[in-house]
């Protein structure tokens, strides 16, 4: 009887772990999916603000959430603010949010767009290397098959069934270096976020500190750039911009990061970096539905391939977790 009770207890624990792992992958994917909604809000705002101004305003709005959350959870930081934790927070806030975005934008402005996009496909590889080195994460079985499928999917999303017209001179430029550095920072941000969550920091707190730490850096960038603030238009136009800013900040901004870090708290970083690829997939879909940019057969194939990979990863997690529960008690 005791063996039966122990078996049921273990089975319940396995099922609970399974639920966390599978839902974690989809939480990360859902958070990344919301990033794909960004163009819907940003297009109108770029007519009145620079990119740096938009991001700065967004973070000021997000401080309305971040400050109360920080005050609520600040006591949980006692004894945890090591140099490693502070460094990880600065990495995801300054490196992943601010610097990587500026590098990526500069890469597009000064180089071959195809080369920049192609080099961005290296992001999961950097995340995997850092996860192995810093978090000691073992690669799950069949992981190389998953990453191959995911990279094929993102390639098809970018270039379709045709090969990009590139020469070696296109890959040996400053803009490509910027693209690679952005990929390193974004891949590293996934790993650093996982590191912080492993230190028993609430995903609410990590999200709030990511926003708060970015404000001083973004302010310094704006001050250095010296861009003038030019808000023009009728009262209704200004009201529409204000609503746009609010939705931009709290949907692709706040809600996406909360879902992302909630999922990351129960998902390996090597899996999470592949789940993030739902972002470009949804971005292509939004461009088709909202901006009349034709969706090619190759892009559709890439979209389906990425979500098939996510489904296979979640099912693989299900198989691994339920297998021991089927074994009879000795």
C-alpha positions in Angstrom: 0.0 0.0 0.0 2.9 2.3 0.9 4.5 1.6 -2.5 1.3 2.5 -4.3 1.1 5.8 -2.3 4.7 6.6 -3.1 4.1 5.8 -6.8 1.1 8.1 -6.9 3.0 10.9 -5.2 5.9 10.6 -7.6 3.5 10.5 -10.6 1.8 13.7 -9.4 5.2 15.4 -9.1 6.2 14.3 -12.6 2.9 15.6 -14.0 3.3 18.9 -12.2 6.9 19.2 -13.6 5.5 18.3 -17.1 2.9 21.0 -16.9 5.5 23.6 -16.0 7.9 22.6 -18.8 5.3 22.4 -21.6 3.4 25.5 -20.6 6.8 27.3 -20.1 7.7 26.8 -23.8 4.4 28.2 -24.9 4.5 31.1 -22.4 7.9 32.1 -23.9 6.5 31.7 -27.4 3.4 33.7 -26.6 5.5 36.5 -25.1 7.7 36.6 -28.2 4.5 36.5 -30.4 3.4 39.8 -28.8 6.7 41.3 -29.9 5.5 40.7 -33.4 2.6 43.1 -32.8 5.1 46.0 -32.3 4.9 47.4 -35.9 1.1 47.9 -35.5 1.8 50.6 -32.9 5.2 51.8 -33.9 4.5 52.9 -37.5 2.3 55.8 -36.5 4.6 56.9 -33.7 7.7 57.1 -35.9 6.0 59.9 -37.8 6.3 62.1 -34.7 9.2 60.6 -32.6 12.6 59.1 -33.1 13.1 55.4 -32.1 15.1 56.5 -29.0 12.3 58.9 -28.0 9.6 56.2 -28.4 11.6 53.7 -26.3 12.3 56.3 -23.6 8.6 57.3 -23.3 7.6 53.6 -23.2 10.0 53.0 -20.3 8.7 56.0 -18.4 5.1 54.6 -18.8 6.3 51.2 -17.8 7.8 52.7 -14.6 4.1 53.1 -13.5 4.2 49.3 -13.2 7.8 48.8 -12.3 8.1 51.1 -9.3 5.2 49.6 -7.3 6.4 46.1 -8.1 9.9 46.9 -7.1 8.6 48.4 -3.8 6.5 45.2 -3.2 9.3 42.8 -3.8 12.4 44.8 -2.7 12.8 42.8 0.5 13.3 39.6 -1.6 16.5 41.2 -2.9 18.2 41.2 0.5 21.2 39.0 0.4 20.8 38.3 -3.4 22.3 41.5 -4.9 25.7 39.9 -5.7 27.9 41.2 -8.5 26.7 38.4 -10.7 23.0 39.4 -10.2 23.7 43.1 -10.7 25.7 42.3 -13.8 22.9 40.1 -15.2 20.4 42.8 -14.6 22.5 45.4 -16.4 23.1 42.9 -19.3 19.4 42.2 -20.0 18.4 45.9 -19.4 21.3 47.8 -21.1 22.6 45.1 -23.4 19.5 43.2 -24.5 17.1 46.1 -24.6 19.0 49.3 -25.4 22.4 48.5 -27.0 21.3 45.5 -29.1 18.4 47.5 -30.6 20.7 50.4 -31.5 23.3 48.0 -33.0 20.6 46.2 -35.0 19.1 49.5 -36.3 22.6 50.8 -37.3 23.4 47.5 -39.1 20.3 48.0 -41.3 21.1 51.6 -41.9 24.6 51.0 -43.2 24.8 47.5 -44.6 23.3 44.8 -46.8 19.9 44.0 -45.3 20.1 40.3 -46.4 23.5 39.9 -44.7 22.2 41.5 -41.5 19.2 39.2 -41.4 21.2 36.1 -42.2 23.7 36.8 -39.4 20.8 37.3 -37.0 20.1 33.5 -37.3 23.2 33.0 -35.2 21.3 34.2 -32.1 20.1 30.7 -30.9 23.7 29.4 -31.3 25.1 32.1 -29.0 22.4 31.4 -26.4 23.1 27.7 -26.5 26.9 28.2 -26.0 26.3 30.7 -23.1 23.7 28.4 -21.5 26.2 25.5 -21.5 29.0 27.7 -20.2 27.2 29.7 -17.5 24.2 27.6 -16.5 25.7 24.2 -17.2 22.5 23.2 -19.1 22.7 19.9 -20.8 21.4 19.7 -24.3 18.1 17.7 -24.5 17.9 14.7 -26.8 17.1 15.5 -30.4 17.9 19.2 -29.7 20.1 19.5 -32.8 17.2 18.3 -34.9 15.0 21.0 -33.3 17.5 23.8 -33.9 18.0 22.7 -37.5 14.3 22.8 -38.1 13.9 26.2 -36.3 16.8 27.8 -38.3 15.4 26.4 -41.5 12.1 28.0 -40.6 13.6 31.4 -39.9 15.6 31.3 -43.1 12.5 30.6 -45.1 10.7 33.5 -43.3 13.5 35.8 -44.4 14.5 34.7 -47.8 11.8 32.2 -49.0 13.0 29.4 -51.2 15.6 31.6 -53.0 19.2 32.0 -51.9 20.3 35.5 -50.8 22.5 37.3 -53.2 25.6 37.9 -51.1 29.3 38.1 -51.7 32.1 37.8 -49.2 32.4 41.6 -49.2 28.8 41.9 -47.9 29.7 39.8 -44.8 33.0 41.6 -44.0 31.5 44.9 -43.1 31.0 47.0 -40.0 27.2 46.6 -40.2 27.6 42.8 -40.1 29.7 43.1 -37.0 26.9 45.2 -35.5 24.4 42.4 -36.4 26.5 39.7 -34.8 27.0 41.8 -31.6 23.2 42.3 -31.4 22.7 38.6 -31.8 25.2 37.9 -29.0 23.5 40.4 -26.7 20.0 39.1 -27.4 21.1 35.5 -27.0 22.9 36.4 -23.8 19.9 38.2 -22.5 17.9 34.9 -22.6 20.6 33.2 -20.6 21.0 36.0 -18.1 17.3 36.2 -17.6 17.3 32.4 -16.8 20.3 33.0 -14.4 18.3 35.6 -12.5 15.2 33.4 -12.2 17.4 30.6 -10.8 18.5 33.0 -8.0 14.8 32.8 -6.8 14.0 36.3 -8.1 10.3 36.7 -9.0 9.7 37.1 -12.7 7.6 40.2 -11.8 10.7 41.7 -10.1 13.1 40.8 -12.9 10.7 42.4 -15.4 10.4 45.6 -13.3 14.1 45.9 -12.8 14.7 45.4 -16.5 12.6 48.4 -17.3 13.9 50.6 -14.4 17.6 50.0 -15.1 17.1 51.0 -18.8 15.7 54.5 -18.1 19.1 56.2 -17.1 20.9 54.7 -20.1 18.1 55.7 -22.5 18.0 59.2 -21.0 21.8 59.5 -21.6 21.4 58.4 -25.2 18.7 61.0 -25.8 20.8 63.7 -24.2 23.8 62.8 -26.3 21.8 62.6 -29.5 20.2 66.0 -28.9 17.1 65.1 -30.9 14.4 67.8 -30.7 10.9 66.9 -29.5 8.4 67.7 -32.2 4.8 66.8 -31.4 2.6 68.3 -34.0 -1.1 67.8 -35.0 -4.6 68.4 -33.8 -5.9 67.5 -30.4 -7.4 64.3 -31.8 -4.1 63.3 -33.4 -2.2 63.8 -30.2 -4.8 61.8 -28.3 -4.4 59.0 -30.8 -0.6 59.1 -30.3 -1.0 58.9 -26.5 -3.3 55.9 -26.8 -0.8 54.3 -29.2 2.0 54.8 -26.8 0.0 53.3 -24.0 -0.8 50.2 -26.0 2.8 50.0 -27.3 4.1 50.1 -23.7 1.7 47.7 -22.0 1.0 45.0 -24.7 4.1 44.4 -26.8 6.1 45.9 -23.9 4.9 44.8 -20.4 2.6 41.9 -21.1 5.0 40.2 -23.5 7.9 40.4 -20.9 5.8 39.1 -18.1 4.7 36.1 -20.2 8.3 35.6 -21.4 9.9 35.6 -17.9 7.1 33.5 -16.5 7.8 30.9 -19.2 11.5 31.2 -18.8 11.3 30.4 -15.1 10.3 26.8 -15.9 12.0 26.4 -19.3 15.6 25.6 -20.2 17.3 28.6 -21.9 18.3 26.4 -24.9 14.6 25.7 -25.5 13.5 29.3 -24.8 15.8 30.7 -27.4 14.1 28.5 -30.0 10.6 29.5 -28.7 11.6 33.1 -29.2 11.6 32.5 -33.0 7.8 32.8 -32.9 8.5 36.6 -32.9 9.7 36.8 -36.6 7.1 34.3 -37.6 4.3 36.5 -36.3 6.0 39.6 -37.6 5.7 38.2 -41.1 2.1 37.4 -40.6 1.3 40.9 -39.3 3.0 42.4 -42.3 0.8 40.4 -44.5 -2.5 41.0 -42.7 -2.0 44.7 -41.7 0.4 46.1 -44.2 -0.5 44.2 -47.4 3.0 42.7 -47.8 2.5 39.6 -49.8 3.2 36.3 -47.9 5.2 34.0 -50.1 4.9 30.2 -50.2 8.4 30.0 -48.7 7.5 32.3 -45.8 4.3 30.3 -45.1 6.5 27.1 -45.0 8.9 28.8 -42.6 6.0 29.9 -40.3 4.6 26.4 -40.2 8.0 24.9 -39.6 8.7 27.1 -36.6 5.4 26.3 -34.9 5.8 22.6 -35.7 9.2 22.7 -34.0 7.6 24.2 -30.9 5.0 21.5 -30.9 7.6 18.8 -31.2 9.6 20.3 -28.3 6.6 20.4 -26.0 5.7 16.8 -26.9 9.2 15.7 -26.3 9.0 17.2 -22.8 5.8 15.3 -22.3 7.3 12.0 -23.3 10.3 12.5 -21.0 8.3 13.4 -18.0 5.6 10.7 -18.3 7.9 7.8 -19.1 9.0 7.1 -15.4 5.4 7.3 -14.2 4.5 4.2 -16.2 7.1 2.0 -14.5 5.6 -0.4 -11.9 6.7 -0.3 -8.3 9.4 -2.7 -7.4 
